[in-house]
Protein backbone atom coordinates (compact mmCIF):
# COMPACT_ATOMS: atom_id res chain seq x y z
CA UNK A 1 0.00 0.00 0.00
CA UNK A 2 1.32 3.41 -1.03
CA UNK A 3 1.83 5.73 1.91
CA UNK A 4 0.66 9.35 1.53
CA UNK A 5 3.17 12.06 2.19
CA UNK A 6 2.27 14.98 4.43
CA UNK A 7 1.94 17.26 1.43
CA UNK A 8 -0.36 14.82 -0.37
CA UNK A 9 -2.56 14.40 2.71
CA UNK A 10 -2.81 18.16 3.04
CA UNK A 11 -3.90 18.53 -0.60
CA UNK A 12 -6.53 15.77 -0.22
CA UNK A 13 -7.94 17.36 2.92
CA UNK A 14 -8.05 20.73 1.18
CA UNK A 15 -9.86 19.26 -1.84
CA UNK A 16 -12.32 17.45 0.43
CA UNK A 17 -13.02 20.63 2.37
CA UNK A 18 -13.67 22.56 -0.84
CA UNK A 19 -15.98 19.82 -2.11
CA UNK A 20 -17.94 19.71 1.12
CA UNK A 21 -18.21 23.48 1.14
CA UNK A 22 -19.58 23.37 -2.38
CA UNK A 23 -22.17 20.80 -1.37
CA UNK A 24 -23.18 22.93 1.57
CA UNK A 25 -23.50 25.98 -0.67
CA UNK A 26 -25.68 24.05 -3.09
CA UNK A 27 -27.73 22.88 -0.14
CA UNK A 28 -28.23 26.45 0.96
CA UNK A 29 -29.34 27.36 -2.54
CA UNK A 30 -31.67 24.44 -3.18
CA UNK A 31 -32.21 22.41 -0.07
CA UNK A 32 -32.43 24.56 3.03
CA UNK A 33 -36.14 25.12 2.81
CA UNK A 34 -36.85 21.44 2.38
CA UNK A 35 -34.29 20.46 4.99
CA UNK A 36 -35.73 22.80 7.59
CA UNK A 37 -39.27 21.59 7.08
CA UNK A 38 -37.99 18.05 7.54
CA UNK A 39 -35.96 18.62 10.68
CA UNK A 40 -37.76 21.23 12.74
CA UNK A 41 -39.84 19.94 15.65
CA UNK A 42 -43.56 20.65 15.55
CA UNK A 43 -43.23 23.71 17.79
CA UNK A 44 -40.58 25.21 15.53
CA UNK A 45 -42.54 24.40 12.39
CA UNK A 46 -45.62 26.12 13.76
CA UNK A 47 -43.67 29.15 14.97
CA UNK A 48 -42.04 29.58 11.57
CA UNK A 49 -45.36 29.25 9.75
CA UNK A 50 -47.13 31.63 12.12
CA UNK A 51 -44.35 34.20 11.86
CA UNK A 52 -44.47 34.06 8.06
CA UNK A 53 -48.24 34.44 8.09
CA UNK A 54 -48.08 37.45 10.40
CA UNK A 55 -45.51 39.09 8.13
CA UNK A 56 -47.74 38.35 5.11
CA UNK A 57 -45.27 35.91 3.55
CA UNK A 58 -48.13 33.62 2.63
CA UNK A 59 -46.17 31.40 0.26
CA UNK A 60 -43.73 30.40 2.98
CA UNK A 61 -46.46 30.15 5.59
CA UNK A 62 -48.52 27.85 3.39
CA UNK A 63 -45.52 25.64 2.68
CA UNK A 64 -44.69 25.25 6.36
CA UNK A 65 -48.31 24.69 7.44
CA UNK A 66 -48.80 22.01 4.82
CA UNK A 67 -45.62 20.19 5.77
CA UNK A 68 -46.44 20.46 9.48
CA UNK A 69 -49.80 18.79 8.92
CA UNK A 70 -48.15 16.10 6.83
CA UNK A 71 -45.41 15.34 9.35
CA UNK A 72 -47.50 15.79 12.49
CA UNK A 73 -51.10 14.90 11.54
CA UNK A 74 -52.37 14.79 15.13
CA UNK A 75 -52.37 17.21 18.01
CA UNK A 76 -53.16 20.80 18.84
CA UNK A 77 -50.48 22.24 16.55
CA UNK A 78 -51.80 20.30 13.58
CA UNK A 79 -55.39 21.37 14.26
CA UNK A 80 -54.47 25.04 14.46
CA UNK A 81 -52.18 24.74 11.45
CA UNK A 82 -55.06 23.41 9.33
CA UNK A 83 -57.25 26.35 10.30
CA UNK A 84 -54.52 28.89 9.61
CA UNK A 85 -53.63 27.18 6.34
CA UNK A 86 -57.19 27.85 5.15
CA UNK A 87 -56.73 31.54 6.03
CA UNK A 88 -53.39 31.67 4.18
CA UNK A 89 -54.98 30.12 1.09
CA UNK A 90 -57.81 32.64 1.34
CA UNK A 91 -55.30 35.50 1.43
CA UNK A 92 -53.55 33.98 -1.60
CA UNK A 93 -56.90 34.00 -3.46
CA UNK A 94 -56.73 30.21 -3.75
CA UNK A 95 -60.47 30.00 -3.38
CA UNK A 96 -61.01 26.34 -4.14
CA UNK A 97 -58.15 25.21 -1.92
CA UNK A 98 -59.27 27.48 0.93
CA UNK A 99 -62.84 26.19 0.68
CA UNK A 100 -61.66 22.60 0.70
CA UNK A 101 -59.38 23.23 3.71
CA UNK A 102 -62.03 24.99 5.79
CA UNK A 103 -64.74 22.44 4.98
CA UNK A 104 -62.40 19.64 6.01
CA UNK A 105 -61.57 21.45 9.24
CA UNK A 106 -65.24 21.94 10.12
CA UNK A 107 -66.00 18.27 9.45
CA UNK A 108 -62.99 17.02 11.39
CA UNK A 109 -63.06 19.36 14.39
CA UNK A 110 -66.70 20.37 14.95
CA UNK A 111 -66.05 21.20 18.62
CA UNK A 112 -62.76 23.07 18.16
CA UNK A 113 -62.45 26.15 20.35
CA UNK A 114 -62.14 28.31 17.23
CA UNK A 115 -64.93 26.66 15.25
CA UNK A 116 -66.85 29.97 15.19
CA UNK A 117 -63.94 31.50 13.30
CA UNK A 118 -63.94 28.56 10.88
CA UNK A 119 -67.56 29.26 9.92
CA UNK A 120 -66.79 32.98 9.69
CA UNK A 121 -63.78 32.34 7.43
CA UNK A 122 -65.91 30.13 5.21
CA UNK A 123 -68.27 33.09 4.82
CA UNK A 124 -65.40 35.41 3.94
CA UNK A 125 -64.14 33.07 1.24
CA UNK A 126 -67.53 33.05 -0.48
CA UNK A 127 -67.98 36.77 0.21
CA UNK A 128 -64.88 37.55 -1.82
CA UNK A 129 -66.19 35.38 -4.63
CA UNK A 130 -69.23 37.66 -4.86
CA UNK A 131 -67.32 40.94 -4.52
CA UNK A 132 -67.39 41.67 -8.25
CA UNK A 133 -71.08 40.94 -8.68
CA UNK A 134 -72.23 44.48 -7.88
CA UNK A 135 -70.10 45.91 -10.69
CA UNK A 136 -71.56 43.41 -13.18
CA UNK A 137 -75.22 43.78 -12.29
CA UNK A 138 -76.02 46.28 -15.01
CA UNK A 139 -73.98 44.53 -17.71
CA UNK A 140 -75.03 40.89 -17.69
CA UNK A 141 -78.02 39.09 -19.08
CA UNK A 142 -80.37 38.44 -16.17
CA UNK A 143 -80.32 34.69 -16.75
CA UNK A 144 -76.52 34.54 -16.82
CA UNK A 145 -75.86 35.73 -13.30
CA UNK A 146 -74.39 33.21 -10.90
CA UNK A 147 -75.62 33.97 -7.39
CA UNK A 148 -74.22 30.83 -5.82
CA UNK A 149 -71.35 32.57 -4.02
CA UNK A 150 -73.31 35.43 -2.38
CA UNK A 151 -76.11 33.04 -1.43
CA UNK A 152 -73.65 30.61 0.14
CA UNK A 153 -71.85 33.45 1.89
CA UNK A 154 -75.15 34.69 3.34
CA UNK A 155 -75.87 31.19 4.64
CA UNK A 156 -72.35 30.91 6.09
CA UNK A 157 -72.64 34.16 8.03
CA UNK A 158 -76.12 33.14 9.15
CA UNK A 159 -74.52 29.99 10.58
CA UNK A 160 -72.13 32.13 12.61
CA UNK A 161 -74.94 34.29 14.00
CA UNK A 162 -77.25 31.36 14.69
CA UNK A 163 -74.71 28.95 16.18
CA UNK A 164 -72.46 31.44 17.95
CA UNK A 165 -74.44 34.63 18.66
CA UNK A 166 -71.92 35.76 21.29
CA UNK A 167 -68.88 35.17 19.09
CA UNK A 168 -66.56 38.09 18.47
CA UNK A 169 -67.23 37.51 14.75
CA UNK A 170 -71.02 37.69 15.01
CA UNK A 171 -71.34 41.52 14.71
CA UNK A 172 -69.34 41.63 11.49
CA UNK A 173 -71.23 38.59 10.18
CA UNK A 174 -74.52 40.45 10.76
CA UNK A 175 -73.30 43.50 8.83
CA UNK A 176 -72.19 41.35 5.93
CA UNK A 177 -75.55 39.59 5.97
CA UNK A 178 -77.30 42.94 5.55
CA UNK A 179 -75.09 43.79 2.60
CA UNK A 180 -75.57 40.38 0.98
CA UNK A 181 -79.32 40.39 1.53
CA UNK A 182 -79.51 43.77 -0.21
CA UNK A 183 -77.28 42.52 -3.02
CA UNK A 184 -79.50 39.51 -3.63
CA UNK A 185 -82.67 41.62 -3.38
CA UNK A 186 -81.14 44.01 -5.87
CA UNK A 187 -80.66 41.12 -8.26
CA UNK A 188 -84.31 40.11 -7.95
CA UNK A 189 -85.37 43.68 -8.68
CA UNK A 190 -83.09 43.75 -11.74
CA UNK A 191 -84.75 40.60 -13.05
CA UNK A 192 -88.20 42.01 -12.32
CA UNK A 193 -87.44 45.22 -14.22
CA UNK A 194 -86.05 43.16 -17.08
CA UNK A 195 -89.35 41.27 -17.31
CA UNK A 196 -91.25 44.56 -17.07
CA UNK A 197 -89.36 45.93 -20.07
CA UNK A 198 -90.15 42.75 -21.97
CA UNK A 199 -93.86 43.10 -21.12
CA UNK A 200 -93.71 39.85 -19.16
CA UNK A 201 -95.95 41.27 -16.45
CA UNK A 202 -96.80 38.08 -14.61
CA UNK A 203 -93.11 37.22 -14.25
CA UNK A 204 -92.37 40.79 -13.14
CA UNK A 205 -95.05 40.73 -10.45
CA UNK A 206 -93.86 37.34 -9.21
CA UNK A 207 -90.30 38.63 -8.89
CA UNK A 208 -91.48 41.52 -6.77
CA UNK A 209 -93.44 39.17 -4.54
CA UNK A 210 -90.47 36.81 -4.25
CA UNK A 211 -88.17 39.70 -3.29
CA UNK A 212 -90.47 40.74 -0.44
CA UNK A 213 -90.89 37.20 0.84
CA UNK A 214 -87.25 36.10 0.58
CA UNK A 215 -85.37 39.28 1.53
CA UNK A 216 -87.75 41.22 3.82
CA UNK A 217 -86.64 44.62 5.07
CA UNK A 218 -84.09 45.00 2.30
CA UNK A 219 -83.29 48.35 0.72
CA UNK A 220 -85.53 47.41 -2.21
CA UNK A 221 -88.87 46.66 -0.57
CA UNK A 222 -90.38 49.88 -1.93
CA UNK A 223 -89.17 49.12 -5.43
CA UNK A 224 -90.63 45.61 -5.22
CA UNK A 225 -94.04 47.06 -4.33
CA UNK A 226 -93.79 49.58 -7.17
CA UNK A 227 -92.83 46.79 -9.53
CA UNK A 228 -95.87 44.77 -8.47
CA UNK A 229 -98.20 47.76 -8.79
CA UNK A 230 -96.89 48.52 -12.28
CA UNK A 231 -97.15 44.91 -13.42
CA UNK A 232 -100.65 44.41 -12.01
CA UNK A 233 -101.82 47.63 -13.64
CA UNK A 234 -100.58 46.44 -17.02
CA UNK A 235 -102.31 43.13 -16.44
CA UNK A 236 -105.57 44.92 -15.72
CA UNK A 237 -105.70 43.55 -12.17
CA UNK A 238 -106.68 46.80 -10.51
CA UNK A 239 -107.45 45.31 -7.08
CA UNK A 240 -103.98 43.81 -6.79
CA UNK A 241 -102.39 47.00 -8.14
CA UNK A 242 -104.32 49.12 -5.62
CA UNK A 243 -103.26 46.81 -2.80
CA UNK A 244 -99.59 47.13 -3.72
CA UNK A 245 -99.90 50.92 -3.99
CA UNK A 246 -101.62 51.13 -0.61
CA UNK A 247 -98.77 49.25 1.11
CA UNK A 248 -96.25 51.40 -0.75
CA UNK A 249 -97.99 54.63 0.33
CA UNK A 250 -98.06 53.50 3.96
CA UNK A 251 -94.39 52.56 4.13
CA UNK A 252 -92.62 54.57 1.42
CA UNK A 253 -94.70 57.70 0.77
CA UNK A 254 -91.83 59.46 -0.98
CA UNK A 255 -91.15 56.67 -3.48
CA UNK A 256 -90.70 57.97 -7.08
CA UNK A 257 -93.52 55.74 -8.29
CA UNK A 258 -95.94 57.69 -6.09
CA UNK A 259 -94.51 61.18 -6.58
CA UNK A 260 -94.53 61.06 -10.37
CA UNK A 261 -90.76 60.98 -10.65
CA UNK A 262 -89.14 58.75 -13.23
CA UNK A 263 -89.41 55.14 -12.15
CA UNK A 264 -87.88 52.74 -12.79
CA UNK A 265 -84.76 54.86 -13.12
CA UNK A 266 -82.64 52.48 -15.13
CA UNK A 267 -79.75 51.37 -12.96
CA UNK A 268 -79.92 54.29 -10.56
CA UNK A 269 -81.01 51.96 -7.78
CA UNK A 270 -77.51 50.46 -7.83
CA UNK A 271 -76.22 53.45 -5.86
CA UNK A 272 -78.29 52.43 -2.87
CA UNK A 273 -75.80 49.73 -1.94
CA UNK A 274 -72.31 50.77 -0.97
CA UNK A 275 -69.68 48.09 -1.63
CA UNK A 276 -68.79 46.47 1.68
CA UNK A 277 -65.17 47.35 2.38
CA UNK A 278 -64.75 45.70 5.78
CA UNK A 279 -62.35 42.76 5.68
ZIZI-V542619 format. One record per backbone hydrogen bond with DSSP energy under -1.0 kcal/mol. CO is the residue of the C=O (numbers start at 1). NH is the residue of the N-H. If there is no record, write none. Layout:
BEGIN
CO & NH
CO & NH
END
This chain:
BEGIN
5 & 9
6 & 10
7 & 11
8 & 12
9 & 13
10 & 14
11 & 15
12 & 16
13 & 17
14 & 18
15 & 19
16 & 20
17 & 21
18 & 22
19 & 23
20 & 24
21 & 25
22 & 26
23 & 27
24 & 28
25 & 29
26 & 30
27 & 31
27 & 32
31 & 35
32 & 36
33 & 37
35 & 39
36 & 40
41 & 45
42 & 46
43 & 47
44 & 48
45 & 49
46 & 50
47 & 51
48 & 52
49 & 53
50 & 54
51 & 55
52 & 57
53 & 56
56 & 58
57 & 61
58 & 62
59 & 63
60 & 64
61 & 65
62 & 66
63 & 67
64 & 68
65 & 69
66 & 70
67 & 71
68 & 72
75 & 79
76 & 80
77 & 81
78 & 82
79 & 83
80 & 84
81 & 85
82 & 86
83 & 87
84 & 88
85 & 89
86 & 90
87 & 91
88 & 92
89 & 94
90 & 93
93 & 95
94 & 98
95 & 99
96 & 100
97 & 101
98 & 102
99 & 103
100 & 104
101 & 105
102 & 106
103 & 107
104 & 108
105 & 109
109 & 112
112 & 115
114 & 118
115 & 119
116 & 120
117 & 121
118 & 122
119 & 123
120 & 124
121 & 125
122 & 126
123 & 127
124 & 128
125 & 129
126 & 130
130 & 133
136 & 139
136 & 140
141 & 144
142 & 145
147 & 151
148 & 152
149 & 153
150 & 154
151 & 155
152 & 156
153 & 157
154 & 158
155 & 159
156 & 160
157 & 161
158 & 162
159 & 163
160 & 164
164 & 167
167 & 170
169 & 173
170 & 174
171 & 175
172 & 176
173 & 177
174 & 178
175 & 179
176 & 180
177 & 181
178 & 182
179 & 183
180 & 184
181 & 185
182 & 186
183 & 187
184 & 188
185 & 189
186 & 190
187 & 191
188 & 192
189 & 193
190 & 194
191 & 195
192 & 196
193 & 197
194 & 198
195 & 200
196 & 199
199 & 201
200 & 204
201 & 205
202 & 206
203 & 207
204 & 208
205 & 209
206 & 210
207 & 211
208 & 212
209 & 213
210 & 214
211 & 215
218 & 221
220 & 224
221 & 225
222 & 226
223 & 227
224 & 228
225 & 229
226 & 230
227 & 231
228 & 232
229 & 233
230 & 234
231 & 235
232 & 237
233 & 236
236 & 238
237 & 241
238 & 242
239 & 243
240 & 244
241 & 245
242 & 246
243 & 247
244 & 248
245 & 249
246 & 250
247 & 251
248 & 252
252 & 255
255 & 258
255 & 259
256 & 260
265 & 268
267 & 270
268 & 271
269 & 272
270 & 273
END
